[in-house]
Amino acid sequence: MDVETAPTSDATDGPGAFGPPLFDALIRHTPDDFRVEEVDAFPASGEGEHLLLRIEKRGLNTAEVARRLAAWAGVAEVAIGYAGMKDRHALTVQRFSVHLPRRTAPDPAGLDAPDLRVLDRAWHNRKLQRGALAGNRFALVLRGVECDRSALAERLAAIAVQGMPNFFGEQRFGRGGGNPAAALSMFAGRRVKRSERAILLSAARSVLFNAVLAARVAAGNWASGLEGEVWMLDGSRSVFGPEPLDATLAERARQLDIHPTGPLWGRGRSMASGPALAIEQAALAPHAALAAGLEAAGLNQERRALRVRVDALECQWLAADRLHLSFTLGAGCYATALLACLGRVGQAIGDRPDRPDATGVDSDVAGAA
């Protein structure tokens, strides 16, 4: 097969799951229009050499906060831990850890600035690891919204009951969507920095996963499952199957207890079989060069849920054309994927980040870079 020159992401093809877009709108008119707060996976132990800081930041990305913390504490940046990357163009609350072997910390007031403040601190016995969060709470303001409000209410109710397609958002693919093409160049021999390599591997994997999910959305079986399905338990990464699709499995899927999965590509054979495997193979065929590059990079094949539960989903009209949405998603899931289920939503300010947005984690390439 010819080498791909401009792989597409098939990102956030959410509208097909619930119907056509209901509106056009803008997000991020100000950072406060995109609020994200991490849901912690564990409490602080109260002892140890790592200071856990809960920090509110505005208009800063996670890497910049880590640099400030290192300078404040007089430590190397490697001593700073955080669970997930958070977007610059947002108001976010997340935890950081600072390794302080002598258990002495400078005055937290030294960190206070118009764009950053410390909300809480506690000692812990381990560095905060990537992916160590239960999810994220979002509060978003959409502007310029004009739509049938009853139709919007019906769609939100459907999402609350059925969940939503678990697409990787456009943020995963870099500024202008260029990361998948850059990944192909890397696979062809272009040298890149170690940190960039991890980002490009994630983007390549995300293209393949989104292609499979887009095919499942088009076929209408992204939530209900197929024969030969590999299932993931809700709220975990535990998978099982394939096994015969019986009434029990169908009911568990309807109750959001289990979810169909798609491949995070790497070495090895897909766990799926039968119709589920066939739709994977057809969706991945146009992306053979990306798949081969991921295998050669040494990643092992994993699974990701095709669907994600949306908790505490609420909306409120702040003005005639201004909509407030709040909801909670699991770690690694994208708020922009939910917005795509509702309408066409553009960015009002700033450039798009070339790292993951306020979703949490790039855990699918851990240890591979």
C-alpha positions as CSV (number, residue, x, y, z in Angstrom):
1,M,0.0,0.0,0.0
2,D,1.2,3.5,-0.8
3,V,2.5,5.6,2.1
4,E,-0.1,7.9,3.5
5,T,0.6,11.6,3.0
6,A,-2.1,13.3,5.0
7,P,-3.8,10.9,7.4
8,T,-7.0,12.2,8.8
9,S,-8.1,11.9,12.4
10,D,-11.8,11.2,11.9
11,A,-12.0,13.2,15.2
12,T,-15.1,13.9,17.1
13,D,-17.6,12.6,14.6
14,G,-20.1,12.8,17.4
15,P,-23.1,14.2,15.6
16,G,-23.7,11.0,13.6
17,A,-24.4,9.2,16.9
18,F,-27.4,11.3,17.8
19,G,-28.4,13.2,14.7
20,P,-27.3,16.4,12.9
21,P,-25.7,19.4,14.7
22,L,-28.3,21.4,16.6
23,F,-26.3,24.7,16.6
24,D,-23.2,26.7,15.8
25,A,-21.4,28.2,18.7
26,L,-18.1,29.5,20.1
27,I,-16.2,28.3,23.2
28,R,-13.3,30.0,25.2
29,H,-14.3,33.6,24.7
30,T,-12.4,33.9,28.0
31,P,-10.5,31.2,30.0
32,D,-13.3,31.2,32.5
33,D,-15.6,29.9,29.8
34,F,-13.8,26.5,30.0
35,R,-13.5,25.4,33.6
36,V,-12.0,22.0,34.5
37,E,-11.4,20.4,37.9
38,E,-9.6,17.1,38.3
39,V,-11.5,14.4,40.3
40,D,-8.8,12.9,42.5
41,A,-8.1,9.1,42.4
42,F,-6.9,9.0,46.0
43,P,-6.6,11.1,49.1
44,A,-3.2,12.4,50.3
45,S,-1.6,10.1,52.8
46,G,-0.6,12.9,55.2
47,E,3.0,11.6,55.3
48,G,6.0,11.2,53.0
49,E,8.4,13.5,51.1
50,H,6.1,14.6,48.3
51,L,4.1,17.8,48.8
52,L,0.7,17.6,47.0
53,L,-0.5,21.0,45.9
54,R,-4.0,21.7,44.5
55,I,-3.5,24.6,42.2
56,E,-6.0,26.8,40.3
57,K,-4.4,28.2,37.1
58,R,-5.8,30.5,34.4
59,G,-4.3,31.0,31.0
60,L,-1.3,28.7,31.8
61,N,-0.5,25.2,30.5
62,T,0.6,22.4,32.8
63,A,4.3,22.5,31.8
64,E,4.6,26.2,32.7
65,V,3.1,25.5,36.2
66,A,5.6,22.7,36.6
67,R,8.5,25.0,35.7
68,R,7.2,27.6,38.2
69,L,6.9,25.0,41.0
70,A,10.5,23.7,40.3
71,A,11.9,27.3,40.5
72,W,9.8,28.0,43.7
73,A,11.0,24.8,45.4
74,G,14.6,25.0,44.1
75,V,14.3,21.5,42.6
76,A,14.7,20.0,39.1
77,E,11.6,19.7,37.0
78,V,11.8,16.0,37.3
79,A,10.8,16.4,40.9
80,I,7.4,17.7,39.9
81,G,4.6,15.3,39.2
82,Y,1.1,15.8,37.8
83,A,-1.7,13.4,36.7
84,G,-2.8,15.1,33.4
85,M,-2.1,17.8,30.9
86,K,-4.5,20.7,31.1
87,D,-5.1,23.3,28.4
88,R,-3.7,26.8,28.5
89,H,-7.0,28.5,27.4
90,A,-9.0,27.5,30.5
91,L,-9.5,27.9,34.2
92,T,-8.3,24.6,35.6
93,V,-7.8,23.0,39.0
94,Q,-5.3,20.2,39.3
95,R,-2.9,18.5,41.6
96,F,0.9,18.7,41.4
97,S,3.5,16.9,43.6
98,V,6.9,18.4,44.6
99,H,9.6,16.0,45.9
100,L,11.0,17.6,49.0
101,P,13.2,15.0,50.8
102,R,13.7,17.2,53.8
103,R,10.0,18.0,54.1
104,T,10.6,21.7,54.1
105,A,8.7,23.8,51.7
106,P,8.9,27.5,50.8
107,D,5.9,29.7,51.7
108,P,3.1,28.8,49.2
109,A,2.3,32.6,49.1
110,G,5.4,32.8,46.9
111,L,3.5,31.1,44.2
112,D,0.5,33.3,44.2
113,A,0.0,35.4,41.0
114,P,-3.0,36.7,39.0
115,D,-2.9,33.5,36.9
116,L,-2.1,30.9,39.7
117,R,-3.0,30.3,43.3
118,V,-2.6,27.4,45.7
119,L,-5.9,26.1,47.0
120,D,-4.7,23.3,49.3
121,R,-1.6,21.3,50.3
122,A,-0.8,18.0,52.0
123,W,2.1,15.6,52.3
124,H,2.0,12.3,50.4
125,N,4.3,9.3,50.2
126,R,4.6,9.0,46.4
127,K,5.1,11.2,43.4
128,L,1.9,12.0,41.5
129,Q,2.0,9.8,38.4
130,R,0.5,10.5,34.9
131,G,-3.0,9.1,34.7
132,A,-3.6,9.1,38.5
133,L,-7.0,10.8,38.4
134,A,-10.5,9.5,38.4
135,G,-11.8,12.0,35.9
136,N,-12.5,15.7,35.3
137,R,-15.4,18.0,36.1
138,F,-16.2,20.5,33.3
139,A,-18.2,23.7,33.3
140,L,-18.4,25.3,29.9
141,V,-20.0,28.4,28.5
142,L,-21.0,28.4,24.8
143,R,-21.8,31.7,23.1
144,G,-23.8,32.5,20.0
145,V,-26.1,29.4,20.5
146,E,-29.3,29.5,18.6
147,C,-31.3,26.3,18.6
148,D,-34.5,24.4,19.3
149,R,-34.2,24.2,23.1
150,S,-36.5,21.2,23.4
151,A,-34.4,19.3,20.8
152,L,-31.3,20.2,22.8
153,A,-32.9,18.9,26.0
154,E,-33.9,15.7,24.3
155,R,-30.3,15.1,23.0
156,L,-28.8,15.8,26.4
157,A,-31.2,13.3,27.9
158,A,-30.2,10.7,25.4
159,I,-26.5,11.3,26.1
160,A,-27.1,11.0,29.8
161,V,-28.7,7.6,29.3
162,Q,-26.6,6.2,26.4
163,G,-23.2,7.8,27.0
164,M,-21.3,9.3,24.1
165,P,-18.7,8.1,21.5
166,N,-15.3,8.3,23.2
167,F,-13.4,10.0,20.4
168,F,-10.0,11.5,20.9
169,G,-10.5,15.3,20.4
170,E,-8.8,17.5,17.9
171,Q,-6.4,18.7,20.5
172,R,-4.7,15.3,20.3
173,F,-3.6,15.9,16.7
174,G,-1.7,19.1,17.2
175,R,-1.9,22.6,15.7
176,G,-3.6,22.4,12.4
177,G,-4.0,18.6,12.8
178,G,-0.4,18.1,11.7
179,N,0.8,15.5,14.2
180,P,-0.3,12.4,12.3
181,A,1.7,13.5,9.2
182,A,4.6,14.3,11.5
183,A,4.3,10.8,12.9
184,L,4.6,9.4,9.4
185,S,7.8,11.4,8.9
186,M,9.2,10.1,12.1
187,F,8.4,6.5,11.1
188,A,10.2,7.2,7.8
189,G,13.4,8.2,9.7
190,R,13.1,11.8,10.8
191,R,14.7,12.3,14.2
192,V,12.6,13.9,16.9
193,K,13.0,14.8,20.6
194,R,12.0,12.1,23.1
195,S,9.1,14.3,24.3
196,E,7.9,14.9,20.8
197,R,8.1,11.2,20.0
198,A,5.6,10.4,22.7
199,I,3.1,13.1,21.4
200,L,3.4,11.8,17.8
201,L,2.9,8.2,18.8
202,S,-0.2,9.2,20.7
203,A,-1.5,11.1,17.7
204,A,-0.9,8.1,15.4
205,R,-2.7,5.7,17.8
206,S,-5.6,8.2,18.1
207,V,-6.1,8.4,14.3
208,L,-6.5,4.6,14.2
209,F,-8.9,4.5,17.2
210,N,-11.0,7.3,15.8
211,A,-11.2,5.6,12.4
212,V,-12.6,2.5,14.0
213,L,-15.0,4.5,16.2
214,A,-16.2,6.6,13.3
215,A,-17.0,3.3,11.4
216,R,-18.9,2.0,14.4
217,V,-20.9,5.3,14.8
218,A,-21.8,5.1,11.1
219,A,-22.9,1.5,11.5
220,G,-25.0,2.4,14.6
221,N,-23.3,-0.2,16.9
222,W,-20.8,1.9,18.9
223,A,-22.8,1.5,22.1
224,S,-24.6,-1.8,21.7
225,G,-21.7,-4.0,20.7
226,L,-21.2,-6.8,18.0
227,E,-20.5,-10.4,17.9
228,G,-16.8,-10.9,18.6
229,E,-16.7,-7.8,20.8
230,V,-14.1,-7.1,23.4
231,W,-15.7,-5.4,26.3
232,M,-14.4,-3.0,29.0
233,L,-15.8,-2.7,32.4
234,D,-17.1,0.8,33.2
235,G,-14.7,2.9,35.2
236,S,-11.7,0.5,34.7
237,R,-9.3,-0.8,32.0
238,S,-10.3,-4.4,32.6
239,V,-11.4,-6.1,29.4
240,F,-13.0,-9.5,28.6
241,G,-14.2,-11.3,25.6
242,P,-14.9,-12.0,22.9
243,E,-17.9,-14.2,23.9
244,P,-21.3,-14.7,22.4
245,L,-23.4,-11.6,22.4
246,D,-26.4,-12.7,24.6
247,A,-29.2,-10.9,26.4
248,T,-27.1,-10.6,29.5
249,L,-24.3,-8.8,27.8
250,A,-26.8,-6.6,25.8
251,E,-28.5,-5.5,29.1
252,R,-25.2,-4.8,30.8
253,A,-24.2,-2.6,27.8
254,R,-27.6,-0.8,28.0
255,Q,-27.0,-0.1,31.7
256,L,-23.5,1.3,30.9
257,D,-21.9,-1.4,33.0
258,I,-19.7,-2.5,30.1
259,H,-18.6,-0.8,26.9
260,P,-17.5,-2.0,23.4
261,T,-13.8,-1.3,22.8
262,G,-11.5,-0.4,19.9
263,P,-7.8,-0.9,19.4
264,L,-5.0,1.3,20.7
265,W,-2.7,0.0,18.0
266,G,0.7,-1.7,18.5
267,R,2.3,-5.1,18.2
268,G,0.2,-8.2,18.5
269,R,-3.2,-9.3,17.1
270,S,-6.5,-7.6,17.8
271,M,-8.4,-9.3,20.6
272,A,-11.7,-8.9,18.6
273,S,-13.2,-11.5,16.3
274,G,-16.0,-12.0,13.8
275,P,-18.0,-8.9,12.8
276,A,-16.2,-6.7,15.4
277,L,-12.8,-7.6,13.9
278,A,-14.1,-7.2,10.4
279,I,-15.2,-3.6,10.9
280,E,-11.8,-2.8,12.6
281,Q,-9.9,-4.2,9.7
282,A,-11.9,-2.3,7.2
283,A,-11.5,1.0,9.1
284,L,-7.8,0.6,9.6
285,A,-6.9,-0.5,6.0
286,P,-6.4,3.1,4.8
287,H,-3.9,3.7,7.7
288,A,-1.5,0.8,7.1
289,A,1.6,3.0,7.3
290,L,0.6,4.5,10.7
291,A,-0.2,1.0,12.0
292,A,3.2,-0.4,10.8
293,G,5.0,2.6,12.4
294,L,3.4,2.0,15.7
295,E,4.3,-1.7,15.7
296,A,7.9,-0.9,14.7
297,A,8.1,1.7,17.6
298,G,7.6,-1.1,20.0
299,L,4.1,-0.3,21.4
300,N,1.9,-3.3,22.4
301,Q,-1.7,-3.4,21.4
302,E,-4.2,-2.2,24.0
303,R,-7.9,-1.4,24.1
304,R,-10.0,1.7,24.8
305,A,-13.7,2.0,25.4
306,L,-15.7,3.2,22.3
307,R,-18.2,4.8,24.7
308,V,-17.9,6.8,27.8
309,R,-20.5,7.5,30.5
310,V,-21.4,11.2,31.0
311,D,-22.2,12.0,34.6
312,A,-24.0,15.0,36.2
313,L,-24.9,16.4,32.8
314,E,-26.8,19.7,33.2
315,C,-27.4,22.8,31.1
316,Q,-28.6,26.3,31.9
317,W,-29.3,29.2,29.7
318,L,-27.4,32.2,30.9
319,A,-28.8,34.5,28.2
320,A,-30.8,34.2,25.0
321,D,-27.7,32.8,23.1
322,R,-25.4,31.8,26.0
323,L,-25.4,28.2,27.2
324,H,-23.8,26.8,30.3
325,L,-23.0,23.0,30.3
326,S,-21.6,21.1,33.2
327,F,-20.7,17.4,33.3
328,T,-18.1,14.9,34.5
329,L,-16.0,12.5,32.3
330,G,-13.6,9.8,33.1
331,A,-9.8,10.3,32.8
332,G,-8.6,10.6,29.2
333,C,-12.0,11.6,27.7
334,Y,-12.5,14.8,25.8
335,A,-15.1,17.5,26.5
336,T,-14.8,18.5,22.9
337,A,-16.2,15.1,21.9
338,L,-19.4,15.8,23.9
339,L,-19.7,19.3,22.3
340,A,-19.5,17.6,18.9
341,C,-22.5,15.5,19.8
342,L,-24.5,18.7,20.2
343,G,-23.3,21.1,17.5
344,R,-20.5,22.8,15.6
345,V,-18.3,24.5,18.2
346,G,-15.4,26.7,17.3
347,Q,-12.6,28.3,19.3
348,A,-13.1,32.0,20.1
349,I,-9.6,32.7,21.5
350,G,-6.1,31.5,21.3
351,D,-4.4,28.9,19.1
352,R,-5.1,25.3,19.6
353,P,-2.7,23.4,21.8
354,D,-0.3,20.8,20.4
355,R,-0.7,18.7,23.5
356,P,-3.7,17.0,25.1
357,D,-6.4,19.4,26.4
358,A,-8.1,19.2,29.7
359,T,-8.8,15.6,29.4
360,G,-6.2,14.3,31.6
361,V,-3.8,11.8,30.2
362,D,-1.5,10.6,27.5
363,S,-1.2,7.2,29.3
364,D,-1.5,5.1,26.1
365,V,2.2,5.6,25.3
366,A,3.6,5.3,28.9
367,G,6.9,3.7,28.8
368,A,7.0,3.6,25.0
369,A,8.8,6.9,24.4
